[in-house]
């Protein structure tokens, strides 16, 4: 059976285009009331989803063609929105001369989108992650069509990039420096802010942000004793911060029995200044030598919220981060744009590994009894997620047998977590 995320054959594309003008009476009635124009849509979970244009002529990617609910399409960049069942709607406007679009998912699979009326859309069988998927638009001969960028934006060829474009496969990158804030801003050398540069495929126009770079430099002439004093002062200050934090936590913090433990991180709503004003997530690191060389174990306890992702989506996202160590970082002896291209390529490979990992159900001992967790593994690294009525427990581990764990709330968090800090 062909799912919504499968590739659309040409006959199906024509059928989708036909469906746009053969809507049912209910949808047509709502269209007349809201003055919406349906550009292109597909079916998902019994509802039409796609690109609509409102009465002001503004295009939107909407999770329903009976209302406007989703990101606004201000330019030719693709947008996406999460759907039920861990799926993602992605779509946009076709550049002049383009008649079709291919979307590449996290697993590296290509999907021919439904395209009509200058727009395209498809549904991918993967959760929305906040990162754009590569899209290649093509003309009627199959040649990539690149969306235009302002002529006033400075373009320079990137000469030290060997990685191919994930959208069209070409190796032809430009560094582009916008003169406005449409691609964000970053700190500039010498102070102040500047528009964030981007790297753009010359063939199809796929773009990624260069972002900001901070490269730590080792100082061989640094005083070892001064460095040690600074490290001790930092650790002491961190201990005090953690002590104050733990006294405010209002939920049980889970950890594995028989392992040393320390705080690995925390999170929660921020006041906008970067300071968490209510802790809703605590991560506990549990290093040990009992299970072979360099095992690692991190257990996160998080308060459930209204917009919580599914257990499977949480496991996949956590595994992506956990796989950082599986892939060596690219060389830094490259131009800023070349480094950005390399890092984005590594990130895509990590996402591909996580996307190909099969979700299964595995029993871990939680609160003294076997409990079913959503389980993902790549090599010796694995992630397991279980949602309780009020909390979600996420276990990330490397070189540790899941059957060896017994996970319970910590009886005395301040004594047990701070007493073992740094071990």
N, C-alpha and C positions, 0 to 999 in steps of 0.2 A: 504494500500500500504506500502511495507517495504521500509523505508528510508535508506540512507547510514549509519546512526548511529545505525540501529537496529542490533539485534543479528543475526549472520550468522548460519543457520542450517548446519549440516554436509554435506548435498547434495550441498548446496551453496558453502561450502569450497572446495569441489571437483571441482565444476564448476569454481571457481576462479583459482585453480591450473591449470585447463585445459586451461583457457584463456591465461595463460602465454605463452604457446607454440602455440597459434593459433592467433597471432597478425595479423592485417591487413597489406597490402603491404606498406602503407605509414610509419607505425611505424617500420616495419621490415627494410625498407630502411634506416631510420634515425638511427636505432640500428646499422646497418652495418657501417654507416659513423662515428658514435661517439664511436663505440666499447663498447656499454653499454650492460650489461646483466640484464634482468628484473628478479628479484628474486620472487617478489610477488606484486600484485597490485589489486586495486579495482577501481570502476568507481565513479567519482564525477563530477557533472555538465558537463557531456558529455566528460570528459577527464579521462585518466588513471592516477592514483596517487599511489605511493608505494615505494618500496625499490629497488634501482638499484645498480649495481656494475660497476665501470668505468674500463678503460683499465689498470689502475695500480692495480686493485684488491681491491680498496677502496669502501666500501658500503656507500650509502647515502639514507636518507629519502627525497624523492623528490616530489614536488607538480605536477610533470608531469613525466611520464616514457619516454618522448621524449627528455628530457634534464636533467641536474643535477641542481637542484634548491632547496636547503634545507640543513638541518644539516648533518654533517658527523657522521657516526656511528663508533666511534673509539673503543668502547667496547660494553658490553652487556646491557648497560643501555638504556631504551627507550628514544626516542626523539619525538618531535612534531613540527608541523608548522601550522600556521593559514591558513584557506581556505576561499573562498567566502561564503556568507550567514551565517556568524557567526558559522562556523564549524571548526573542528580541525582534522588534520591528525596525527595519532600517530602510531609509528612502531619501529622496531628494529630487532636485530639478536637473534635467539634462542640459548640458551646455549646448549652445548653437551648433548644429551639424550632427549631433549624436542622436541615435535612435534606440540604443539599448545600453544596458549596464550589467556588469558582473560584480558580485559582492563576494569577498573572500572571508570566510569565517575563521575563528581562532584555531580550528584544526587544520587550516590550510586548504579546505575544500572550496571550490568555486560554485557560485549559485547565480544562474541567469535570472535577473529580476523581471517582474512584470513591468512593462513600459508602455506608456501611452500619453498623449497630450502633453508632451514635454516633461514628464515626470516618471519616476521609477520607484518600485517598492518590493520588498520581499520579507519573509519571516525566517529567521535563523533559529535552529534548534540549539540555542545556548543562552545563558542568562546575560542580561545587560550588565556590563562592567564599568561603564563610564568612559571607555576608550573607543575611538572610532574604528570601524572595520575598513580595510582597503576596498575601494570601489574604482573600477575602470569603465568609463563610458566609451562607446564605440559608434562609428558611423555605419552606414548601410553596407560598407565593404569590410567591416571588421577592424578598421584602423582606429587606435586609441584617439580620443578627442580630449584635449586638456582644457579645463576651464581657464578662462583668461584671468590674469591678475593685473592690477593697475600698472600702467607703463612707468609710473613714477617710482615704483618700488625697485630698488637696486638689486640686480641679479649678478651672481658670480658663480662660475662653474666650480664644483667640488672635485678636485683632482685626486684626492686620496681616499675615495670611497670605492670599494670593491663589491659591496652588497647590492643585490638586485632589488628593484622595486617590487614590493609584495603585491601590487595591483596588476601590473602589466609585464613584469619580468625584465624590464630594461635596466641598464646600468648607466644612467645619464642624469646626474643630480645637479641641481643648482642650489646655492644658498641665496635666500631672498630676504631682504631687509625692508619690512613695511615702514611707512612713514606715518602710520596711525596706530590706534590701539586695538584694531580688530582682531589681532592674534595674541593679545595680552601684552604685558610689560614686565620688565625685569630691572634689577639694579644695574646702573652703568658704572664703568670704571671712572673713578674720580668723583663719584657721588651722583645723586639724582636717579631718574628713571629713564628708560628707553624702550621703544617697541621691541618685543621679543622676535628675533629672527626665526626663520623656518627653513627647512630643506624641502625642495619640490622636485618631483620627477619631471624631467623635461618632456617625456613622451606622453604621459597620461595626466599629469597635474596632481598626482597623489602627493599630499604634504604632511609633514610632521614637524612638531615644534623642536627648536634647538634647546629651548629652556635655559636654565642658569647652571653654571658649572662651578663647583668648589673642589679644587684639587689640594689635598693635604700634602704638605712638604715636610719631609723629615730633616731635622737639624742635627747633624752629627756632632756639632760643637756645643750642644745644649748641656747644661750642668745636670748630671744624673740625680744628684741629691735634691736640687731645686725641683726637678720634674717629679721626684717621688713625693716631696712635700706638697706640691700642687695636687698630685693625684690623691693623697690622703685627705687633703682639705675638701676636694670635690666629693669624695666618697662619704665623708662625715656630713657634709651639707645634704647630700642625697639621702642619707639615712634619716636625717631630721625631717626632710620633706616626706619621705615614705611613712614615717611614724605618724605625722599629722594626717596624712592621707588615709591610713588604715583605721584611724579612730573615727573617720567619717563614713566609712563604707557601711551600707545598710543591708547588704546581702551576703550570703555565705560564699566563701572563696574556696574553690575546689583544688585539690592537688592529689598526687599519687602517694600512697602510703609507702614508707620505707626509703624514700628518696630525700636528699637534702633539697632545700627550696629557698628561693629568693624572688623578689619582685622583678619581673622582666619588662613591665610596662603597664600603663593604665590609660583610660580614656573616658570621655563623657561630654556632655554639652559644654560649649565654650561661650564665654561672654563676648567674644569677638576680639579679645586682646591676646588670645592664645592660651589663657589660663582656664583649666577645667573647673567649673564651679559646682559640679555634682558628678561624682565618680559613678559610672555605670558599667565599667569593664575593667577587670584586673587580669593580668597575665602573670603566671608563676613559672619561672624557669627551674628545672630540676636536673642539674648535672649530676652524674654518678659514674663510677668506674666498674659498676657491677655487671654491665652488659657489653663488654668489649671496648675497643678503643673509640674514644670521642663520641659516645652516645649523647643524644640531645632529646630533651623532653620539655615541651611548653604546654601548659594547660591554661586556657582562657575561660573565665566566667564572665558572661555578659548578660545584662538585664534585657529582656525582650522588649521590643518596641512595636509600634503599630505597623511599621514598614519593613519588618524583618524579612530578610531573604530566606529561601528554603534551606533546609539542611544540606542538600546537594550543592546548591550554589555557594553556600558558605564554605563547604569543604573544598570546592574547586578554587575559589579565590585564595583561601589560605594555602593550598598546595602550590599555587603559582608563586607566592612569596617565599615559600619554603624551598623552592627549587632554585633560588638565586645561587646557592652554593654548588649546584650541579653543573653550572655553566661558567667557565672562566670569563672574567670581564675582558672586553676588548682593550687593545693597547691605547694608552693615552697620548702617545707620541703622534698625534694626528691633529689636523685642524679642528676647530670647535665644531664645524659642520660635519666633518668626517667622523668625529667621536659620536655625535648625536645619531647619525645614520647607523653606526655600529651598535650603539646601545639599544636603539629601537629594534634592530634585527635580533639581538640577543633576547630582548623582552618578548618578541613574537615567538621565538623558539621555545621559551619557557611556557608561554601560554599554550603553544601547540602540544607540549608534553602533557600539561594538565588537561587539555581538552580531549586527548586520546586516552587518558586514564579512565577506566570503567568504574562507575559508581556501584558499590555493592553494599550489602547490609552485613555488619559484623558485630558480634557480641563482645562488649567490654564490661568489666565489673564496675558498677556505679552504685554508690550507697549500699554496698554489700550484696547486690544481686546482679545477675547477668542482664544487660540492657542493650537493645539494638541501637547501633550508631550507623549513620551514613559514612561510608568508608571509601577513601581514594588512596592509591599508592603508586609511586614511581620508584623502582629500585628499592632501596632500603629506607626511603622516606615515605611517610604516610600521614594522613590527616583523618580524624574521625570526629563527627559532629552529632550531638544529641540535644534536642530541645525539650526542656522541662516546662511546666506551665508558666513559670515566671522567668526562667533563666535558660541560656544556651551554653552548653559545655563544648568547647572545641579543643581537641587533643592533637598536637603536632609533634611528630617524633621521627628520629633517625636512629637506626641500628638498635631499636628496642622492640621486644616482642610484645604485641598488644595483650597477649594472654597473661603477661607477667604483671599487669597493672591492676591495682585496686584503687578506685578514685572516690574520695570522700571530701566533705567540707573540712577545712582546717579548724581545729578546736580553738587555738590561741594564735590568731594571725600575726599580731605584733611580735610575740616571742619567737614563733617558728619561722617567720619570713625574714625578720630583721636579724635574728640571731645567727642565721646561716648566710647572710648577705656576703657575697664575694667568694663563697666556696666553689 
